[in-house]
């Protein structure tokens, strides 16, 4: 903590001014610590370490559970059903469902999803990711409930990305 400094005024006289040098002085009731000016009063300490400003990528694969005993991480990731919400423009968004089994008739599933959620949808064939279901709007939690209710996959196989 820096001590008082002297500055010249317009009349040429010198006066003492206390400059705020630590964040503790800003929240102190008197601007300086009355008991011990050289020490920090613990009543006014605040934590400046904020840990919740991390940015996460909603399209990245989550491998936190992939380190299980005896299995390879790529084998576990392929079994996951990824449900993502992709922003378009303004308030418009698209929900994508990826990783469903090839034995399922995805066109019939999309027809049932469209009817139940009152939205439009389609199946897209991607050479890298396989068959992907696209639905209009944010339908992530509704699709998860649908997949669980129809016993298409279990709870631990579904991964919802985003908020």
Secondary structure, DSSP 8 states (H G I E B T S, - for coil): ----EEEE-TTS-EEEE----SHHHHHSSSSS-SS-TTS--GGG-------------TTS---TT---SSS-HHHHHHH-EEEEEEE-STT-EEEEEE---TTS-HHHHHHHHHHHHT--EEEEEETTTEEEEEEES--HHHHHHHHHHTTSS-GGGEEE---
